[in-house]
Every structure is written in structure tokens, then in C-alpha cells.
């Protein structure tokens, strides 16, 4: 039976973010006010009770403030003994009188402090925890933990094996829906557990040398369509997220979406070797007695009770295993190899659109494929670069912890743009007699499969080189890992031209450990239009244009593209265009490679091709459309296949 693992995480956050203003009723700020501390400890007790009465154990992540509260410490010890709850330590919940007196700041996001302060805070918090409990924690976390912070914690407190380390797509979209006031940017990371690399928290480790020593889990399990398209804080398996998104019946106080979201996470086991994961990470601020998110306390409480009851029901039915964070870290290490990807074939369960998106994540890339746009790649993060991206005061990225993209349809337009220019996307255009159709306009559905590399694929240069690299590197927690394909077979689409209709099928192959995506386009059938004689199209030929429009960045705003270099290569012949916003183009028949080097994110992205009459091309953008384009054109007749690879490499 598929294994569905859940982490229930509570924190006795004595002074929850933004709760003081709610409970203060207009009084001057006082984070030591007794009513505030008492109420939030009572809510923590209620949350614990909700889990325990449904047979669920929790991880109690003690906050710094709670370490000064004898009742909170005693509760944690009692619940550890009675229910098997893990006593852990979070780097959330720093604000309290003791913290502000020592550090003279209202900052509370650990990753935004200077490295000097990060070290001092970690030492304060961990040593205070040891003073209270007589041992160091095995689990910790925050909304985000940068690599330098994680490495320091693991080196100084080696007992730590698990951490909440990022919040999926908590970037500009969340910032805008918080009235431009939520200065935490951390787009581009995994949505499910991973082993972060020492170089960058978002990028999974490819081997033991890159392993940071911890297993990371996300801060909440998000809806992988609704969160990407909109504000993620409304679409997660935290019940109060669903209330904030107003995704419930205001008369009956029922929320089927919450259960559908949990079930969709269960469904992901089909794409991940029988394993799926879910988490609920809750602080008391969400269940404030004054009410939150236009919902009264009674509804806040009911939603949490119902959420825990659903997990409890699944456990009783043998469909769920509840683990503490440290237990999960041990399980994950045994279950997953370094290069084994996380896959999600996700469908819309909120708006009834039947939209379907595929997400793929491994140590070399994170990619999003949108079937509503014909299987176009709409998000691409080059983890292969393992980009060193220090975060916090004294670094170039004080608030922006996001992993940069090469493609991001929400921040850089995608296929549907304004009247001029292009947006970032990886798609194809089918052309015939002066007519052109982009596959982005052809909705389809995908079917998932997997398998070991075939001999034919291994013979190709891209796959063979990657397989040798993996075998010599000894990739995998449990030894050498044989690369496997994750295959998306898309339903055929019909493209109508004035004299004929082309039935085309796309197959996308993600081969773990390679940093490459193979795309096969096969013409299944060409049929004449009404009134056209079949003999007139017997030798019909179409032109295919496989392209990637890219750029780089972490927000909507363009970066300086002047350091980029576009190139075409065929044997010893090479053409280069240094990016100068001059709108130049170049093409080369029979090109071996079309590429762009992006020095600011230490990435080289390229396309290679096998197909009839292939020709590679490159395009430089201009100031109003600061993108770059690489691609291939070729010819296709009925039953023929045109194959391209999109390749990511680290550029030194």
C-alpha cells in the first residue's frame, strides 16, 4: 500500500507575529502582557488536544519566548512522555522581552539577520533549550533557513537532522496580497521534503559531498496550482489557510476543499514510488479568541478540529502514518536517493477548470509543465548551478532568498503577452504554408510513467554523458543510482490549417541526474481539410519551431542582461552574440547546439536536436522585451519525430 506520511507541528509561540495588535485592543504595544501570553498558551494546549484525541503525535517546536515559560516547558515534557511527541526548537517566535532587550531590534526572521547575529541568536536559543531540557534538539526550522545558517547549525549542533526550511512560492505574489508589506521572498524551492545542498537551501544535494546533513521539509503543504497562480497563503493544508482564502460555505461552515487538498497529496504517491507527504505547521496566532480572516474563533477552532479528525480517520483506516520530524528524517534518508526526483501531477481542485500541471524537482532543476498550454514549460529553476546566494543584513540579498529562474510565466509574461515582446516559456510552433500555431494554444492532458533508460536513449550523447557522470560520482544515499526516466505522455492535439489538420503528440522525458529534458514531437496523422483532395496533401510537410524564451531574475523586474552570451555551434564553427539589447539574430543549419550563458546565475542553458533539416537559431532581445531566445527549426512528415533536449549546466 502507498505510504502517506504526515508531520503535525505545533509551536507554543507566546508572542505570535501580529497577534499582539489583535489582542491589544488599541493599547500601546506590550509583548510581555500577561493576557497575550496566557491566551496563546491556552490555544497551544487546544491544538495539542485536537491532535492527541485523534491519535496523532506532534512535533512541539519550542520558541525562544516559550523557553522562559515554565508551564510551556512542563507541557512539552509531559506530552513527550505521554504521547511520544518530539520536543524540537524553532527559530520562529524570537520576539519577546528578553530577545528585544538583548538584540535591540524588532526583526524576527532569522535569515534576515547578519551572519554574526545569526550565530549569536542560534547559540542563545539552542543553549537555552539545553538548559530547559538537558539535551539539544534533533529538529529545528523557520519560514526559511539559508545555507550558511543551516551549515552553522549542523556544524555546531550535530544532533539536528530535520528542519522546516522554506515556504513554497512565498515571493512577490504573497508580498502583493499583503499590501506590499510582507518582505519575505523565497520562491523557487521544493514543495516536498528534500536534502538541501550546502551551497543553497533551495537546491537539493546531488551527492554526499553536497549534503548539508539535514532533511528539509516545507513550511506547509501548498496547492501546487492555486498557490502558483495566486497567493499561496490562501491555499494550504493548514485549515486556517483555507478560511483566509474564503474557501468554505459561510452558512454550513464546511470546507471540502481542505479534504480534497489532503487527498491530492495522498495521490502523489503514484508518481513517487509509493510515497507521499503532507504537513501542518501551526502557531497559536491563527486561533486567536478575537477571530481571524473574517472568521470567528468558533470556526477557527472547528476547522482545526476537523482537520485533525480527518488525519486521524486516515490513520485509523491504515492510510496514513504520523511521524515526528526526526522520525521522518530517518525515514526519508532510507527511502530516497540523492538524485531521485520529486514529481507531482497536479490537477485543479478549486476552480473546476480541469487544469493540470506537472512539477519535477531534482538536484539539477525544478520545472513546471502546464498542460493547459500544450505541455509548455512555464517555470524553470537551474539548481545545477547550486548558486551561492547569501541572505540577510550585510549581503546583496537582505530579504530576497528566492532561487532565480530562467523561465517564470507569472513574473515574466509567459506565452500571453502585451502587444509587443515575448514572455518566458519553452514551447513549439507548428507552421504550414505561412500559417502558424503555437502549442501553447492547444490544451491537453498528461499521463505519467517511468522506467530505466533504454539502449537507444543511452546511446544519445546527452543521456550517455550524464549516466557516466552519475556512475562515477556514486550518486545516491544508498550507493550508485541508475538513472531513470520520468515520462509525460501528452494526449494528441489537432492543429487545423486551411488545407489540412495535423495530429501531433508530445512526449516529455525527465532523466534523473542529467539536468536535461527530452521532448519528442511525433506527427501521428495528417488529414485533408473539407473539400481538399487527399492526393493534394499526400506528401504534406510541416515546419516545427522548438523554442525557449528565457531571462533570469527572482521578481517581475528585469535584470541587467548585458553579461549574457548567445551562441551556436557546429563542429568547429561557432557564432556568438554578446547581449547588447540590439535585437540581433543568427541561425546555423545542422547546428549541434544553441545556447546562452547567464553569468549572474552561473548557468548555461542549451538546446540540442535530432530531426530532419534541423537548424539552430539564437535571438537577442531589446530593451522593451529583455529576453533571449534559443531554438531549432526542422521538417516533419506523417509518422516522423522531431526530438530536442533542453540542457542545464553550471557555468563557471
C-alpha positions as CSV (number, residue, x, y, z in Angstrom):
1,X,0.0,0.0,0.0
2,X,1.1,3.5,-0.7
3,X,2.7,5.3,2.3
4,X,1.2,8.7,3.2
5,X,3.3,10.4,5.9
6,X,2.2,13.5,7.9
7,X,4.0,15.8,10.2
8,X,1.8,17.7,12.7
9,X,3.9,20.5,14.1
10,X,2.8,22.9,16.8
11,X,4.7,25.8,18.5
12,X,3.9,27.5,21.8
13,X,4.5,30.8,20.3
14,X,3.9,33.0,23.3
15,X,4.0,36.2,21.2
16,X,2.8,35.2,17.8
17,X,3.5,37.5,14.8
18,X,0.8,40.2,14.6
19,X,-1.2,38.8,17.5
20,X,-0.3,41.5,20.0
21,X,-2.1,44.1,17.9
22,X,-5.2,41.9,17.7
23,X,-5.4,41.2,21.4
24,X,-4.2,44.7,22.5
25,X,-7.5,46.4,21.6
26,X,-5.7,49.6,20.7
27,X,-3.4,49.7,23.7
28,X,0.3,50.6,23.4
29,X,2.4,47.6,22.4
30,X,3.4,45.3,25.2
31,X,4.6,41.9,24.1
32,X,5.0,40.9,27.8
33,X,1.3,41.5,28.6
34,X,0.0,38.6,30.7
35,X,-3.2,38.2,28.7
36,X,-1.3,37.7,25.5
37,X,1.0,35.1,26.9
38,X,-1.9,33.2,28.7
39,X,-4.2,33.2,25.7
40,X,-1.6,31.8,23.3
41,X,-0.5,29.1,25.7
42,X,-4.2,28.1,26.1
43,X,-4.5,27.9,22.3
44,X,-1.4,25.8,22.1
45,X,-2.9,23.4,24.6
46,X,-6.1,23.2,22.5
47,X,-4.1,22.4,19.3
48,X,-2.3,19.7,21.1
49,X,-5.6,18.3,22.3
50,X,-7.0,18.3,18.8
51,X,-4.1,16.1,17.6
52,X,-3.9,13.8,20.6
53,X,-7.6,12.9,20.7
54,X,-7.4,11.8,17.1
55,X,-4.4,9.5,17.9
56,X,-1.8,11.8,16.3
57,X,1.6,12.6,17.7
58,X,3.1,16.0,17.1
59,X,6.4,17.8,17.0
60,X,6.5,20.6,19.6
61,X,8.8,23.2,18.2
62,X,9.6,25.4,21.3
63,X,10.0,29.1,20.5
64,X,12.6,31.3,22.3
65,X,9.8,33.0,24.2
66,X,8.4,29.7,25.4
67,X,11.7,28.7,26.9
68,X,11.1,31.4,29.5
69,X,7.7,30.0,30.4
70,X,7.7,27.1,33.0
71,X,4.3,25.9,32.1
72,X,5.1,25.6,28.4
73,X,8.3,23.7,29.2
74,X,6.4,21.4,31.6
75,X,3.7,20.7,28.9
76,X,6.3,19.8,26.3
77,X,7.9,17.3,28.7
78,X,4.5,15.8,29.7
79,X,3.4,15.4,26.1
80,X,6.7,13.9,25.1
81,X,6.3,11.2,27.8
82,X,2.6,10.6,27.4
83,X,2.1,10.8,23.6
84,X,5.6,10.4,22.1
85,X,5.7,14.0,20.9
86,X,9.1,15.3,19.8
87,X,10.4,18.3,21.7
88,X,12.1,20.4,19.0
89,X,13.2,24.0,18.6
90,X,12.1,26.7,16.1
91,X,13.8,29.9,15.2
92,X,10.3,31.4,14.7
93,X,8.9,33.1,17.7
94,X,12.0,35.0,18.6
95,X,10.3,38.3,19.7
96,X,9.9,38.5,23.5
97,X,11.0,41.0,26.1
98,X,14.3,39.1,26.6
99,X,15.1,39.0,22.9
100,X,14.4,42.6,22.2
101,X,16.3,43.7,25.3
102,X,19.4,41.9,24.1
103,X,19.3,42.5,20.4
104,X,17.6,45.9,20.3
105,X,15.6,45.1,17.2
106,X,12.1,44.2,16.1
107,X,13.4,41.9,13.4
108,X,12.1,38.3,13.8
109,X,13.2,36.5,10.6
110,X,16.4,34.6,11.4
111,X,17.6,34.5,7.8
112,X,17.5,38.3,7.6
113,X,20.0,39.0,10.4
114,X,23.7,39.5,9.8
115,X,25.7,36.2,9.9
116,X,27.3,37.4,13.1
117,X,23.8,37.9,14.7
118,X,22.6,34.6,13.3
119,X,25.3,32.8,15.1
120,X,24.7,34.6,18.3
121,X,21.0,34.0,18.2
122,X,21.4,30.3,17.4
123,X,23.8,29.9,20.3
124,X,21.4,31.8,22.7
125,X,18.3,29.8,21.6
126,X,20.0,26.3,21.5
127,X,21.8,26.7,24.8
128,X,18.6,28.0,26.4
129,X,16.8,24.9,25.1
130,X,19.6,22.7,26.5
131,X,19.2,24.5,29.9
132,X,15.5,23.7,29.9
133,X,15.5,20.1,28.7
134,X,19.0,18.7,29.2
135,X,19.6,17.8,25.6
136,X,19.9,19.5,22.2
137,X,17.0,19.3,19.7
138,X,17.0,17.0,16.7
139,X,14.7,19.3,14.7
140,X,14.5,23.0,14.1
141,X,13.2,25.4,11.4
142,X,11.9,28.7,10.3
143,X,10.0,30.1,7.3
144,X,13.3,29.9,5.6
145,X,16.8,28.8,6.5
146,X,19.7,30.0,4.3
147,X,22.5,27.6,3.6
148,X,25.1,29.5,5.7
149,X,22.8,29.3,8.7
150,X,21.9,25.6,8.1
151,X,25.6,24.7,7.8
152,X,26.5,26.6,11.0
153,X,23.7,24.9,13.0
154,X,24.7,21.4,11.7
155,X,28.3,22.0,12.5
156,X,27.7,23.5,16.0
157,X,24.7,21.3,17.0
158,X,25.2,18.0,15.0
159,X,22.1,16.4,16.7
160,X,19.9,18.4,14.3
161,X,18.7,16.2,11.5
162,X,15.5,17.9,10.3
163,X,14.4,21.4,9.7
164,X,11.5,23.5,8.2
165,X,13.5,25.3,5.6
166,X,11.4,27.1,3.1
167,X,7.8,28.2,2.2
168,X,6.7,27.2,-1.3
169,X,6.3,30.2,-3.6
170,X,6.3,32.8,-0.8
171,X,7.5,35.6,-3.0
172,X,6.2,38.7,-4.9
173,X,2.7,37.2,-5.1
174,X,2.4,36.9,-1.3
175,X,4.0,40.4,-1.0
176,X,1.4,42.0,-3.2
177,X,-1.5,40.3,-1.4
178,X,-0.1,41.6,1.9
179,X,-0.5,45.2,0.8
180,X,3.2,45.3,-0.3
181,X,4.3,44.8,3.3
182,X,5.5,41.2,3.6
183,X,9.2,41.4,2.9
184,X,9.9,37.7,2.7
185,X,10.8,36.4,-0.7
186,X,11.6,32.7,-1.1
187,X,10.2,31.5,-4.4
188,X,11.8,28.7,-6.4
189,X,12.2,25.9,-3.8
190,X,10.9,22.4,-3.5
191,X,7.3,21.8,-2.4
192,X,8.0,18.5,-0.7
193,X,10.8,17.2,1.5
194,X,14.4,17.3,0.2
195,X,18.0,17.2,1.3
196,X,19.3,20.7,0.9
197,X,22.8,21.3,-0.5
198,X,25.5,23.0,1.5
199,X,25.6,25.7,-1.2
200,X,21.9,26.7,-1.5
201,X,19.0,25.6,0.7
202,X,16.5,25.5,-2.3
203,X,18.8,23.3,-4.4
204,X,18.8,19.6,-3.4
205,X,22.1,17.9,-2.8
206,X,23.3,15.8,-5.7
207,X,25.7,13.6,-3.6
208,X,27.1,13.1,-0.2
209,X,29.7,15.9,-0.6
210,X,26.9,18.4,-1.2
211,X,24.7,17.1,1.6
212,X,24.0,19.7,4.3
213,X,23.4,17.0,6.9
214,X,19.7,17.7,7.4
215,X,16.4,16.7,5.8
216,X,14.3,19.7,5.0
217,X,10.6,20.0,4.9
218,X,8.4,22.8,3.6
219,X,6.5,25.3,5.7
220,X,3.0,24.0,4.9
221,X,1.9,21.8,2.0
222,X,0.5,24.1,-0.7
223,X,-1.9,23.7,-3.6
224,X,0.5,23.3,-6.5
225,X,-1.8,25.2,-8.9
226,X,-3.7,27.7,-6.9
227,X,-0.6,28.7,-4.9
228,X,1.5,29.2,-8.0
229,X,-1.2,31.2,-9.8
230,X,-2.1,33.3,-6.7
231,X,-1.4,33.9,-3.1
232,X,-0.1,30.7,-1.5
233,X,-1.2,31.8,2.0
234,X,-4.8,31.0,0.9
235,X,-4.2,27.5,-0.4
236,X,-2.5,25.1,2.0
237,X,-3.3,22.1,4.3
238,X,-3.3,24.4,7.3
239,X,-7.0,24.7,7.9
240,X,-6.9,28.4,8.6
241,X,-5.3,29.0,5.2
242,X,-8.5,27.7,3.7
243,X,-10.5,30.1,5.8
244,X,-8.3,33.0,4.8
245,X,-9.0,32.1,1.2
246,X,-12.7,32.1,1.9
247,X,-12.9,28.6,0.5
248,X,-15.8,27.4,2.7
249,X,-19.5,27.5,3.0
250,X,-20.3,30.5,5.2
251,X,-23.6,29.0,6.3
252,X,-22.7,25.4,7.0
253,X,-19.0,26.0,7.9
254,X,-17.9,23.1,5.7
255,X,-14.7,23.1,3.6
256,X,-14.5,20.1,1.3
257,X,-11.5,21.8,-0.5
258,X,-9.4,21.1,2.6
259,X,-10.0,17.3,2.4
260,X,-9.6,17.3,-1.4
261,X,-6.2,19.0,-0.9
262,X,-5.1,16.5,1.6
263,X,-6.3,13.7,-0.7
264,X,-4.5,15.1,-3.7
265,X,-1.2,15.0,-1.7
266,X,-2.0,11.3,-1.0
267,X,-2.5,10.8,-4.7
268,X,1.1,11.9,-5.4
269,X,2.4,8.5,-4.2
270,X,1.6,7.2,-7.7
271,X,4.4,9.4,-9.0
272,X,6.9,8.9,-6.2
273,X,7.4,5.2,-5.8
274,X,4.5,4.8,-3.4
275,X,5.4,7.6,-1.0
276,X,3.6,10.9,-0.4
277,X,4.0,13.6,2.3
278,X,1.9,16.2,4.0
279,X,2.5,18.6,6.8
280,X,0.6,21.0,9.1
281,X,2.6,23.6,10.9
282,X,0.6,25.8,13.3
283,X,1.2,28.6,15.7
284,X,-1.5,29.9,18.1
285,X,-1.9,33.2,16.4
286,X,-4.2,31.6,13.9
287,X,-6.8,30.7,16.6
288,X,-7.0,34.0,18.3
289,X,-10.0,34.4,20.5
290,X,-10.8,37.7,18.7
291,X,-11.2,35.8,15.4
292,X,-9.1,36.0,12.2
293,X,-9.7,36.2,8.5
294,X,-13.3,37.3,8.8
295,X,-14.0,34.1,10.8
296,X,-15.0,33.9,14.4
297,X,-13.0,31.9,16.9
298,X,-15.6,29.1,16.9
299,X,-15.0,28.5,13.2
300,X,-11.2,28.7,13.6
301,X,-11.4,26.0,16.3
302,X,-13.9,23.9,14.3
303,X,-11.6,23.9,11.2
304,X,-8.7,22.7,13.2
305,X,-10.6,20.0,15.0
306,X,-12.0,18.8,11.7
307,X,-8.6,18.9,10.0
308,X,-7.0,16.7,12.8
309,X,-10.1,14.5,12.7
310,X,-9.6,13.8,9.0
311,X,-5.9,12.9,9.5
312,X,-7.0,10.7,12.5
313,X,-9.6,8.9,10.3
314,X,-7.0,8.2,7.6
315,X,-4.6,6.8,10.3
316,X,-7.3,4.5,11.7
317,X,-8.0,3.2,8.2
318,X,-4.3,2.4,7.8
319,X,-3.9,5.1,5.1
320,X,-1.7,7.5,7.0
321,X,1.4,7.3,9.2
322,X,2.1,10.1,11.6
323,X,5.7,10.8,12.3
324,X,7.7,13.4,14.3
325,X,10.1,15.5,12.3
326,X,13.2,13.5,13.4
327,X,11.4,10.2,12.7
328,X,10.6,11.4,9.3
329,X,14.2,12.5,8.6
330,X,15.3,8.9,9.3
331,X,12.6,7.5,7.1
332,X,13.4,9.9,4.3
333,X,17.1,9.0,4.3
334,X,16.2,5.4,3.9
335,X,13.5,6.0,1.3
336,X,15.1,8.4,-1.2
337,X,18.4,8.6,-3.1
338,X,20.0,11.9,-3.8
339,X,19.0,12.1,-7.4
340,X,15.6,10.6,-7.1
341,X,13.2,13.3,-8.2
342,X,10.1,14.5,-6.5
343,X,7.2,14.5,-9.1
344,X,3.7,15.9,-8.8
345,X,1.0,15.6,-11.5
346,X,-1.5,18.1,-10.0
347,X,-5.0,18.9,-11.1
348,X,-7.2,21.9,-10.3
349,X,-9.5,21.0,-7.4
350,X,-10.6,24.6,-6.6
351,X,-12.0,26.3,-9.7
352,X,-13.3,23.5,-11.8
353,X,-11.0,24.4,-14.7
354,X,-9.7,20.8,-15.3
355,X,-6.2,22.4,-15.5
356,X,-3.3,20.1,-15.0
357,X,0.3,20.9,-14.1
358,X,3.3,18.6,-13.7
359,X,6.1,19.6,-11.3
360,X,9.6,18.0,-11.4
361,X,12.3,18.6,-8.9
362,X,15.8,17.0,-8.5
363,X,19.3,18.3,-7.7
364,X,19.7,19.8,-11.2
365,X,16.4,21.6,-11.8
366,X,12.9,22.5,-10.8
367,X,10.5,22.6,-13.7
368,X,6.8,23.2,-14.1
369,X,4.8,22.0,-17.1
370,X,1.4,23.4,-17.9
371,X,-1.0,21.1,-19.9
372,X,-3.4,24.0,-20.5
373,X,-0.6,25.4,-22.6
374,X,0.1,22.3,-24.6
375,X,2.8,21.0,-22.2
376,X,4.8,24.2,-22.2
377,X,7.5,24.6,-19.6
378,X,6.3,27.6,-17.6
379,X,8.8,27.6,-14.7
380,X,12.4,26.5,-14.7
381,X,15.0,26.9,-11.9
382,X,18.6,25.8,-12.7
383,X,19.5,24.0,-9.5
384,X,22.6,22.6,-11.3
385,X,24.4,25.9,-10.6
386,X,24.0,25.4,-6.8
387,X,24.1,29.1,-6.7
388,X,25.7,30.6,-3.6
389,X,23.1,33.2,-2.5
390,X,23.8,34.6,0.9
391,X,20.8,36.2,2.6
392,X,20.4,38.8,5.3
393,X,21.9,42.1,6.5
394,X,25.4,42.6,5.1
395,X,24.7,40.5,2.0
396,X,23.4,41.6,-1.5
397,X,20.1,39.9,-0.7
398,X,18.8,41.2,2.6
399,X,15.2,40.0,2.0
400,X,15.2,38.1,-1.3
401,X,16.0,34.4,-0.7
402,X,14.4,33.2,-3.9
403,X,16.2,30.8,-6.3
404,X,16.5,32.6,-9.6
405,X,14.5,31.4,-12.6
406,X,15.2,31.1,-16.3
407,X,11.5,30.8,-17.1
408,X,8.7,32.1,-14.9
409,X,5.3,32.8,-16.7
410,X,3.8,34.7,-13.8
411,X,6.7,37.2,-13.4
412,X,7.9,37.4,-17.0
413,X,4.7,37.1,-19.0
414,X,4.7,33.5,-20.4
415,X,3.0,33.0,-23.7
416,X,0.3,35.6,-23.3
417,X,2.0,39.0,-23.5
418,X,1.0,42.6,-24.2
419,X,1.1,43.9,-27.8
420,X,4.9,43.6,-28.2
421,X,7.7,41.5,-27.0
422,X,7.9,37.9,-25.7
423,X,7.4,36.2,-22.4
424,X,9.5,33.4,-20.9
425,X,8.3,29.9,-22.0
426,X,9.5,26.7,-23.6
427,X,7.1,25.6,-26.3
428,X,6.9,24.9,-30.1
429,X,5.3,26.4,-33.1
430,X,3.8,24.3,-35.9
431,X,3.9,26.1,-39.3
432,X,2.4,25.3,-42.8
433,X,2.1,27.5,-45.9
434,X,2.5,30.7,-44.0
435,X,0.2,29.7,-41.1
436,X,1.5,29.3,-37.6
437,X,0.1,27.8,-34.4
438,X,1.8,27.8,-31.0
439,X,1.2,24.6,-29.0
440,X,0.6,27.0,-26.0
441,X,-2.9,27.4,-27.6
442,X,-3.6,23.6,-27.5
443,X,-4.9,22.3,-24.2
444,X,-4.1,18.7,-23.4
445,X,-3.7,16.2,-20.6
446,X,-0.7,14.2,-19.5
447,X,-0.1,10.6,-18.4
448,X,2.8,9.7,-16.2
449,X,5.1,6.7,-16.4
450,X,8.7,5.8,-15.5
451,X,11.4,3.4,-16.5
452,X,15.1,2.7,-16.8
453,X,16.9,4.2,-19.7
454,X,16.6,2.2,-22.9
455,X,19.6,1.3,-25.0
456,X,18.6,3.7,-27.7
457,X,18.4,6.6,-25.3
458,X,21.6,5.7,-23.5
459,X,23.3,5.9,-26.9
460,X,22.4,9.5,-27.3
461,X,25.2,11.8,-26.2
462,X,23.2,13.7,-23.6
463,X,22.0,10.7,-21.7
464,X,25.2,8.7,-22.0
465,X,27.4,11.5,-20.7
466,X,25.0,12.1,-17.8
467,X,24.9,8.3,-17.0
468,X,28.7,8.1,-16.9
469,X,28.8,11.2,-14.7
470,X,26.4,9.7,-12.2
471,X,28.1,6.3,-12.0
472,X,31.5,7.8,-11.4
473,X,30.1,10.2,-8.8
474,X,28.4,7.4,-6.8
475,X,25.2,9.4,-6.6
476,X,22.5,8.3,-4.1
477,X,22.2,7.9,-0.4
478,X,22.3,4.1,-0.8
479,X,25.0,3.9,-3.4
480,X,25.2,4.3,-7.2
481,X,21.9,5.3,-8.7
482,X,20.9,4.1,-12.2
483,X,19.2,7.0,-14.0
484,X,15.5,6.6,-14.6
485,X,13.1,8.3,-16.8
486,X,10.0,10.1,-15.6
487,X,7.9,10.3,-18.8
488,X,4.9,12.6,-19.5
489,X,2.9,11.3,-22.5
490,X,0.5,14.1,-23.6
491,X,-2.8,13.4,-25.3
492,X,-2.5,14.2,-29.0
493,X,-3.7,17.6,-30.2
494,X,-5.2,18.5,-33.5
495,X,-3.8,21.6,-35.3
496,X,-6.0,22.9,-38.1
497,X,-4.6,24.7,-41.1
498,X,-6.5,25.9,-44.2
499,X,-5.9,22.7,-46.2
500,X,-5.0,20.1,-43.6
501,X,-5.2,19.0,-40.0
502,X,-2.1,17.7,-38.1
503,X,-2.5,15.3,-35.2
504,X,0.6,15.8,-33.0
505,X,1.7,14.0,-29.9
506,X,4.3,15.3,-27.4
507,X,6.3,13.1,-25.0
508,X,8.5,14.7,-22.4
509,X,11.2,12.7,-20.7
510,X,12.9,13.8,-17.5
511,X,16.0,11.7,-16.8
512,X,17.2,12.0,-13.2
513,X,20.8,13.0,-12.7
514,X,21.2,14.7,-16.1
515,X,19.8,18.2,-16.0
516,X,18.1,17.6,-19.3
517,X,14.5,17.4,-20.6
518,X,13.9,15.5,-23.8
519,X,10.9,16.5,-25.9
520,X,9.7,14.3,-28.7
521,X,7.1,15.6,-31.2
522,X,5.5,13.0,-33.4
523,X,3.1,13.6,-36.3
524,X,0.6,10.8,-35.9
525,X,-1.6,11.7,-38.8
526,X,-2.2,14.4,-41.5
527,X,-5.7,14.6,-42.9
528,X,-7.1,16.9,-45.6
529,X,-9.5,19.7,-44.8
530,X,-13.0,19.5,-46.1
531,X,-13.0,19.9,-49.9
532,X,-9.3,19.1,-50.2
533,X,-8.3,16.0,-52.1
534,X,-6.2,13.6,-50.1
535,X,-3.7,13.3,-53.1
536,X,-3.0,17.1,-52.8
537,X,-1.5,16.6,-49.3
538,X,-0.1,13.1,-49.7
539,X,3.5,14.5,-49.3
540,X,2.5,17.3,-46.9
541,X,5.3,18.6,-44.8
542,X,5.1,20.9,-41.8
543,X,7.8,23.1,-40.2
544,X,8.4,22.9,-36.5
545,X,10.0,25.6,-34.4
546,X,11.1,24.4,-31.0
547,X,12.0,27.4,-28.9
548,X,12.8,28.6,-25.4
549,X,12.4,32.3,-24.4
550,X,14.3,33.0,-21.2
551,X,15.8,35.6,-18.9
552,X,16.8,35.5,-15.3
553,X,15.7,37.0,-12.0
554,X,13.6,36.5,-8.9
555,X,10.9,39.2,-9.3
556,X,8.8,40.8,-12.0
557,X,11.5,43.4,-12.7
558,X,14.2,42.9,-15.4
559,X,17.8,42.3,-14.5
560,X,20.8,43.6,-16.5
561,X,21.2,41.2,-19.4
562,X,24.4,42.7,-20.8
563,X,26.7,39.9,-19.4
564,X,24.8,37.2,-21.3
565,X,26.3,35.5,-24.4
566,X,24.2,33.6,-27.0
567,X,26.0,31.1,-29.2
568,X,25.5,28.5,-32.0
569,X,28.0,25.6,-32.5
570,X,28.5,23.1,-35.3
571,X,31.8,21.2,-35.1
572,X,34.5,23.8,-35.0
573,X,32.2,26.5,-36.4
574,X,30.8,28.9,-33.8
575,X,28.7,32.1,-33.8
576,X,28.3,34.3,-30.8
577,X,26.1,37.3,-29.9
578,X,27.1,39.2,-26.8
579,X,23.9,40.6,-25.3
580,X,23.6,44.3,-26.1
581,X,19.8,44.8,-26.5
582,X,20.2,45.1,-30.3
583,X,17.6,42.6,-31.4
584,X,20.1,40.6,-33.4
585,X,19.5,37.0,-34.7
586,X,21.7,34.2,-36.1
587,X,21.0,30.7,-37.4
588,X,23.1,27.7,-38.4
589,X,22.0,24.7,-40.4
590,X,22.8,21.4,-38.8
591,X,23.8,23.2,-35.5
592,X,25.0,20.8,-32.8
593,X,24.0,23.3,-30.0
594,X,22.1,26.6,-29.4
595,X,23.0,28.1,-26.1
596,X,23.0,31.0,-23.7
597,X,25.4,31.6,-20.8
598,X,23.9,33.5,-17.9
599,X,26.8,34.6,-15.7
600,X,24.8,36.3,-12.9
601,X,23.3,32.9,-12.0
602,X,26.3,30.8,-13.1
603,X,24.1,28.8,-15.6
604,X,24.5,27.7,-19.2
605,X,21.2,26.7,-20.9
606,X,21.3,25.0,-24.2
607,X,19.2,23.1,-26.7
608,X,20.3,20.2,-28.8
609,X,18.4,18.4,-31.5
610,X,17.8,15.3,-33.6
611,X,15.5,15.9,-36.6
612,X,15.2,16.3,-40.3
613,X,16.6,19.5,-41.8
614,X,17.4,20.9,-38.4
615,X,18.7,24.4,-38.0
616,X,19.6,26.1,-34.7
617,X,19.0,29.7,-34.0
618,X,19.5,32.4,-31.4
619,X,17.8,35.7,-30.8
620,X,18.9,38.7,-28.7
621,X,16.2,40.8,-27.1
622,X,15.8,44.5,-26.8
623,X,15.1,47.0,-24.0
624,X,11.3,46.7,-24.1
625,X,11.5,42.9,-24.3
626,X,14.7,41.9,-22.4
627,X,14.6,38.2,-23.1
628,X,16.8,35.8,-25.1
629,X,15.6,33.0,-27.4
630,X,17.3,29.7,-28.4
631,X,15.7,27.1,-30.6
632,X,15.6,24.8,-33.5
633,X,13.6,24.5,-36.7
634,X,13.1,21.4,-38.8
635,X,10.7,19.5,-41.0
636,X,8.1,16.8,-40.3
637,X,6.0,14.5,-42.4
638,X,3.4,12.0,-41.2
639,X,4.8,9.4,-38.7
640,X,8.1,11.4,-38.3
641,X,9.5,12.5,-34.9
642,X,11.4,15.7,-34.1
643,X,13.5,15.5,-30.8
644,X,15.1,18.2,-28.8
645,X,16.8,18.3,-25.4
646,X,16.8,21.3,-23.1
647,X,20.0,21.1,-21.1
648,X,21.1,22.9,-17.9
649,X,24.8,23.1,-16.8
650,X,26.8,25.1,-14.3
651,X,28.7,27.9,-16.0
652,X,31.9,28.7,-14.1
